[in-house]
Amino acid sequence: MALLEPLREAGQRVDTILYKAELKALAESAQEGLRVDVLFTKAMGLDDQAVVSSVLYRRTRLLSPMREEEFDATTWQYGGCPKEELASCVPEHLLDPNSTQLQRLIDKAKEAEAHYGGDAWRAERPKASCAAAGRCQQQLDALTALIAERCQEDTKRGSPVSVGGCEAEAAGVVNLGDFEVWSKSLVACGKDKLFLLLWSGFREEEREEVLWPLRRQGGCALQTMAPEDTALARLLNDERVRVLQDCPWKVTKPFWDGASRNFAGMWASRNGHQAASVTVAMGYRGFGHQGTEKSMFNTVFYRSELKALAQASRGTLTVWLVFTSPGLKKGEMDSATAVAFERALLLSPRGDDSWLSSGSGS
């Protein structure tokens, strides 16, 4: 149930935590049977209530991985409700996905959003304080411009974009790792891909060689050299961007964390309730032994990608951890796999382990 105070300006409606964060989280994790009641606690005309409710409905629909028929089965109701009666209020009006009225309301919602410039969505990036700061800035600016340019090309062909437009989405991706309505497509895998391919613990110079056999079998990796598996990888490989190689980690960490998280989440939810398969290539010689190797708990896979997989998965999820170091013992591989399995179960909203299977090998 969503509670919404009436706001005078269209910009105020979208410059809220409800609109920017909570609705996004709801859209990305909700399944069939979702019901949203939008209650207006102060005087607002019925037409304005309908438009505001359709703004929330449209954003949730654009961000949801549910199929069209699944989202049509969700229930959205709205109406006025005095504050003292919130606990017992039942909204009287329904947003019917099959009605022509809803389409007219969505058109009005688009107009309301268009009046908002989105300045509050434009995030500043952390500053690089090193000798390569100038080159880093140029690479960040180039990536932002390339993302905005691709977005503008897609919107001309009818692709939806979030409030603030392409420039705001591009800045959100590069500066914060925040992937929105359009920019989620940057980390989507092609329909020909058979499994998600994640990796951890490989040096830059060896990663391509290690991952290529798995990619050739149908694996989809976030960032590789040509032929790339994602649109984001093609932009990162541009000679003006150079995979942000001159930028320190503290500057690019939000971007890479966000890209990895959305990449994994998009895959886990893209087939609805069908099975999804993930292979994780691990290049470590050990996990925390005598302080000489990176801990399993301090990897992007463990902190971001596994979390996204667990929270977004709707069907059966199979995760294989492949360890490439011949020095690892079976007990070490089994322990690392068990750690990943337990984290996925703890983070999943599904409440049991029937949806998840895992295995390890070398």
C-alpha positions as CSV (number, residue, x, y, z in Angstrom):
1,M,0.0,0.0,0.0
2,A,1.4,3.4,-1.0
3,L,0.5,6.6,0.9
4,L,0.8,9.8,-1.0
5,E,0.3,13.4,0.1
6,P,-1.0,15.8,-2.6
7,L,1.8,17.9,-4.1
8,R,1.4,21.1,-6.0
9,E,4.1,20.6,-8.7
10,A,4.6,17.7,-11.0
11,G,8.3,17.8,-10.2
12,Q,7.5,17.3,-6.5
13,R,5.7,14.0,-7.4
14,V,8.8,12.5,-9.0
15,D,11.4,14.1,-6.8
16,T,10.5,11.8,-3.9
17,I,12.0,8.7,-2.3
18,L,8.7,6.9,-3.1
19,Y,9.0,7.6,-6.8
20,K,12.8,7.3,-7.3
21,A,13.7,4.5,-4.9
22,E,10.7,2.6,-3.3
23,L,8.7,2.2,-6.5
24,K,11.8,1.0,-8.3
25,A,12.5,-1.6,-5.7
26,L,8.8,-2.7,-5.7
27,A,8.8,-3.0,-9.5
28,E,12.0,-5.1,-9.6
29,S,11.0,-7.6,-6.9
30,A,7.2,-7.8,-7.1
31,Q,5.4,-10.8,-8.6
32,E,1.9,-11.7,-9.6
33,G,-0.8,-10.7,-7.1
34,L,0.7,-7.3,-6.4
35,R,-1.8,-4.8,-5.1
36,V,-1.1,-1.1,-4.6
37,D,-3.6,1.2,-2.9
38,V,-2.8,4.9,-3.4
39,L,-4.4,7.0,-0.7
40,F,-4.6,10.8,-0.8
41,T,-4.9,12.2,2.7
42,K,-5.7,15.8,1.7
43,A,-8.2,17.4,-0.6
44,M,-7.3,16.7,-4.3
45,G,-9.7,16.4,-7.2
46,L,-10.5,13.0,-8.5
47,D,-8.9,13.7,-11.9
48,D,-5.6,14.8,-10.3
49,Q,-5.7,11.6,-8.1
50,A,-6.1,9.5,-11.2
51,V,-3.1,11.3,-13.0
52,V,-0.8,10.9,-10.0
53,S,-1.7,7.3,-9.5
54,S,-1.1,6.6,-13.2
55,V,2.4,8.3,-12.9
56,L,3.2,5.7,-10.2
57,Y,1.6,2.9,-12.2
58,R,3.5,3.8,-15.4
59,R,6.9,3.9,-13.7
60,T,6.4,0.6,-12.0
61,R,5.3,-1.0,-15.2
62,L,8.3,0.3,-17.1
63,L,10.7,-1.1,-14.5
64,S,9.1,-4.4,-13.9
65,P,10.5,-7.6,-15.4
66,M,7.0,-9.1,-15.4
67,R,5.5,-10.0,-18.8
68,E,2.7,-7.8,-20.0
69,E,-0.1,-10.2,-19.1
70,E,1.4,-10.7,-15.6
71,F,1.6,-7.0,-14.9
72,D,-2.0,-6.6,-16.1
73,A,-3.0,-9.0,-13.3
74,T,-1.7,-6.6,-10.7
75,T,-4.3,-4.3,-8.9
76,W,-4.0,-0.6,-8.6
77,Q,-6.6,1.4,-6.7
78,Y,-6.8,5.0,-5.6
79,G,-9.0,7.4,-3.7
80,G,-9.2,10.0,-1.0
81,C,-8.8,9.1,2.7
82,P,-8.7,11.3,5.8
83,K,-5.6,10.8,7.9
84,E,-7.6,9.6,10.9
85,E,-9.2,6.8,8.8
86,L,-6.1,5.4,7.1
87,A,-6.2,2.1,8.9
88,S,-9.7,1.3,7.6
89,C,-9.7,3.1,4.2
90,V,-10.6,1.3,1.0
91,P,-9.9,3.2,-2.2
92,E,-12.9,3.3,-4.5
93,H,-11.3,3.8,-7.9
94,L,-9.5,1.2,-10.1
95,L,-6.8,1.7,-12.8
96,D,-8.1,-0.8,-15.3
97,P,-5.3,-2.0,-17.7
98,N,-7.8,-2.8,-20.4
99,S,-9.6,0.5,-20.4
100,T,-9.0,3.4,-22.8
101,Q,-9.3,5.7,-19.8
102,L,-6.0,4.4,-18.4
103,Q,-4.2,5.1,-21.7
104,R,-5.5,8.7,-21.5
105,L,-4.3,8.9,-17.9
106,I,-0.8,7.6,-18.9
107,D,-0.6,10.2,-21.6
108,K,-1.4,12.9,-19.0
109,A,1.3,11.3,-16.7
110,K,3.8,11.6,-19.5
111,E,2.9,15.3,-19.9
112,A,3.3,15.8,-16.1
113,E,6.7,14.2,-16.1
114,A,7.8,16.2,-19.1
115,H,7.3,19.4,-17.1
116,Y,10.0,18.2,-14.7
117,G,13.5,18.8,-15.8
118,G,15.1,16.2,-13.6
119,D,17.9,18.3,-12.2
120,A,17.6,16.6,-8.8
121,W,18.4,13.3,-10.6
122,R,21.7,14.5,-12.0
123,A,24.4,13.1,-9.7
124,E,27.9,14.4,-9.2
125,R,30.6,11.8,-9.4
126,P,33.5,11.4,-6.9
127,K,36.6,13.3,-7.9
128,A,39.8,11.6,-8.9
129,S,42.8,12.9,-7.0
130,C,45.7,11.5,-9.0
131,A,48.1,12.2,-11.8
132,A,45.7,10.6,-14.3
133,A,42.7,12.7,-13.1
134,G,42.5,14.5,-16.4
135,R,42.5,11.4,-18.5
136,C,40.0,9.8,-16.1
137,Q,37.6,12.8,-16.4
138,Q,37.8,12.6,-20.2
139,Q,37.0,8.9,-20.2
140,L,34.0,9.4,-17.8
141,D,32.7,12.2,-19.9
142,A,33.1,10.2,-23.1
143,L,31.2,7.3,-21.6
144,T,28.4,9.6,-20.4
145,A,28.1,11.2,-23.8
146,L,28.0,7.8,-25.6
147,I,25.3,6.4,-23.3
148,A,23.2,9.6,-23.8
149,E,23.7,9.4,-27.5
150,R,22.6,5.8,-27.7
151,C,19.6,6.5,-25.5
152,Q,18.5,9.4,-27.8
153,E,18.7,7.1,-30.8
154,D,16.5,4.5,-29.0
155,T,13.9,7.0,-27.8
156,K,13.5,8.2,-31.4
157,R,12.5,4.6,-32.2
158,G,9.9,4.7,-29.4
159,S,11.9,3.3,-26.4
160,P,10.7,4.8,-23.0
161,V,13.1,6.8,-20.8
162,S,12.8,7.9,-17.2
163,V,12.1,11.4,-15.9
164,G,14.9,13.8,-16.7
165,G,15.6,12.1,-20.1
166,C,18.7,10.5,-21.6
167,E,21.3,12.9,-20.1
168,A,20.0,12.2,-16.5
169,E,20.0,8.4,-17.2
170,A,23.5,8.5,-18.6
171,A,24.8,10.5,-15.6
172,G,23.1,8.2,-13.2
173,V,24.7,5.1,-14.8
174,V,28.3,6.5,-14.9
175,N,28.3,8.4,-11.6
176,L,26.1,6.2,-9.4
177,G,25.7,2.9,-11.1
178,D,22.0,3.6,-11.2
179,F,20.3,1.9,-14.1
180,E,16.9,3.2,-14.9
181,V,14.0,2.6,-17.3
182,W,16.0,2.8,-20.5
183,S,19.6,2.2,-19.3
184,K,18.8,-1.3,-18.0
185,S,18.9,-2.4,-21.6
186,L,22.7,-1.7,-21.6
187,V,23.3,-4.8,-19.4
188,A,20.8,-7.1,-21.1
189,C,22.0,-10.3,-22.7
190,G,20.9,-11.4,-26.2
191,K,18.2,-14.0,-26.6
192,D,20.7,-16.4,-28.0
193,K,22.6,-16.5,-24.6
194,L,22.1,-19.7,-22.6
195,F,23.7,-18.8,-19.2
196,L,25.0,-15.9,-17.3
197,L,28.8,-15.8,-17.0
198,L,30.3,-14.1,-13.9
199,W,33.9,-14.1,-12.9
200,S,36.2,-13.2,-10.1
201,G,39.9,-13.4,-9.3
202,F,41.5,-13.1,-12.8
203,R,44.1,-10.7,-14.0
204,E,43.2,-8.4,-16.8
205,E,45.6,-10.0,-19.2
206,E,44.3,-13.6,-18.6
207,R,40.6,-13.0,-18.3
208,E,39.7,-13.0,-22.0
209,E,41.4,-16.3,-22.7
210,V,39.8,-17.9,-19.6
211,L,36.3,-16.8,-20.4
212,W,36.2,-17.3,-24.1
213,P,35.5,-21.1,-24.1
214,L,32.5,-20.5,-21.8
215,R,31.3,-17.6,-23.9
216,R,31.5,-19.7,-27.0
217,Q,29.2,-22.2,-25.3
218,G,26.5,-19.6,-24.8
219,G,27.7,-17.6,-21.8
220,C,26.9,-13.9,-21.5
221,A,29.6,-11.8,-19.8
222,L,29.2,-8.2,-18.8
223,Q,32.5,-6.8,-20.1
224,T,34.8,-8.4,-22.6
225,M,36.6,-7.4,-25.7
226,A,34.9,-7.9,-29.1
227,P,32.7,-9.6,-29.9
228,E,30.9,-8.1,-26.8
229,D,27.9,-9.6,-25.2
230,T,26.3,-6.4,-23.9
231,A,25.7,-2.9,-25.3
232,L,27.5,-1.5,-22.3
233,A,30.7,-3.4,-23.2
234,R,30.6,-2.0,-26.7
235,L,30.5,1.5,-25.3
236,L,33.3,0.8,-22.7
237,N,35.5,-0.5,-25.4
238,D,35.3,2.7,-27.4
239,E,38.8,4.2,-27.8
240,R,37.6,7.4,-26.1
241,V,36.5,5.4,-23.0
242,R,39.1,2.6,-22.8
243,V,37.1,0.7,-20.1
244,L,37.8,3.6,-17.7
245,Q,41.3,2.2,-17.2
246,D,42.8,5.6,-16.1
247,C,40.3,6.0,-13.3
248,P,41.0,4.9,-9.7
249,W,38.7,2.3,-8.2
250,K,37.1,4.8,-5.7
251,V,35.8,6.8,-8.7
252,T,34.4,3.9,-10.7
253,K,33.3,1.6,-7.9
254,P,29.7,2.8,-7.9
255,F,29.5,2.3,-11.6
256,W,31.0,-1.2,-11.6
257,D,28.9,-2.3,-8.6
258,G,25.7,-1.0,-10.2
259,A,26.5,-2.5,-13.6
260,S,27.3,-5.9,-12.0
261,R,24.2,-5.9,-9.8
262,N,21.8,-4.9,-12.6
263,F,23.5,-7.4,-15.0
264,A,22.9,-10.3,-12.6
265,G,19.4,-9.1,-11.7
266,M,18.3,-8.7,-15.3
267,W,19.3,-12.2,-16.1
268,A,17.7,-13.8,-13.1
269,S,14.3,-12.2,-13.8
270,R,14.3,-12.2,-17.6
271,N,12.6,-15.6,-18.1
272,G,9.9,-15.1,-15.5
273,H,9.3,-18.4,-13.7
274,Q,11.5,-20.4,-16.1
275,A,14.8,-21.9,-15.0
276,A,17.9,-19.7,-15.1
277,S,21.5,-20.9,-15.2
278,V,24.6,-19.1,-13.9
279,T,28.3,-20.0,-14.2
280,V,30.9,-18.3,-12.0
281,A,34.5,-18.6,-13.0
282,M,36.8,-18.3,-9.9
283,G,40.5,-17.7,-10.4
284,Y,41.7,-17.6,-6.8
285,R,44.4,-19.9,-5.5
286,G,42.7,-19.8,-2.1
287,F,40.3,-17.8,0.0
288,G,41.9,-16.0,2.9
289,H,44.6,-18.5,3.6
290,Q,47.2,-16.8,5.8
291,G,46.0,-13.5,4.5
292,T,47.6,-14.1,1.1
293,E,44.4,-14.4,-1.0
294,K,41.3,-12.3,-1.3
295,S,38.4,-13.4,0.9
296,M,35.3,-14.8,-0.7
297,F,33.3,-12.2,1.2
298,N,35.2,-9.3,-0.5
299,T,34.3,-10.0,-4.1
300,V,31.9,-8.2,-6.3
301,F,30.2,-11.6,-7.0
302,Y,29.5,-12.2,-3.3
303,R,28.6,-8.6,-2.3
304,S,26.6,-7.5,-5.4
305,E,25.9,-10.1,-8.1
306,L,24.9,-13.0,-5.8
307,K,22.6,-10.6,-3.9
308,A,20.9,-9.5,-7.1
309,L,20.5,-13.1,-8.3
310,A,18.8,-14.1,-5.1
311,Q,16.5,-11.2,-4.9
312,A,15.4,-11.2,-8.5
313,S,15.0,-14.9,-9.2
314,R,11.5,-16.1,-9.8
315,G,12.1,-19.5,-11.3
316,T,14.6,-22.2,-10.5
317,L,18.2,-20.9,-10.3
318,T,21.2,-23.1,-10.9
319,V,24.6,-21.6,-10.0
320,W,27.9,-23.4,-10.9
321,L,31.2,-22.2,-9.4
322,V,34.1,-23.2,-11.6
323,F,37.6,-23.0,-10.0
324,T,40.4,-22.7,-12.4
325,S,43.4,-23.0,-10.0
326,P,44.8,-26.6,-9.8
327,G,46.0,-26.0,-6.3
328,L,42.5,-25.7,-4.7
329,K,41.4,-28.8,-2.8
330,K,37.9,-30.2,-3.1
331,G,37.1,-29.2,0.5
332,E,37.9,-25.6,-0.3
333,M,35.8,-25.6,-3.4
334,D,32.9,-27.2,-1.5
335,S,33.2,-24.7,1.3
336,A,33.2,-21.6,-1.0
337,T,30.2,-23.0,-2.8
338,A,28.3,-23.6,0.5
339,V,29.1,-20.0,1.5
340,A,27.5,-18.7,-1.7
341,F,24.5,-21.0,-1.4
342,E,23.8,-19.9,2.2
343,R,24.0,-16.2,1.3
344,A,21.6,-16.7,-1.6
345,L,19.1,-18.4,0.7
346,L,19.4,-15.7,3.4
347,L,18.8,-12.9,0.9
348,S,16.0,-14.5,-1.1
349,P,12.4,-13.5,-0.3
350,R,11.1,-16.9,-1.2
351,G,11.6,-18.6,2.1
352,D,12.9,-22.1,1.2
353,D,15.7,-23.7,-0.9
354,S,13.5,-25.5,-3.5
355,W,14.3,-22.8,-6.1
356,L,18.1,-22.9,-5.8
357,S,20.7,-25.5,-6.7
358,S,24.5,-25.1,-6.9
359,G,27.6,-27.1,-7.7
360,S,31.3,-26.7,-8.0
361,G,34.1,-28.1,-10.1
362,S,37.5,-27.4,-11.6
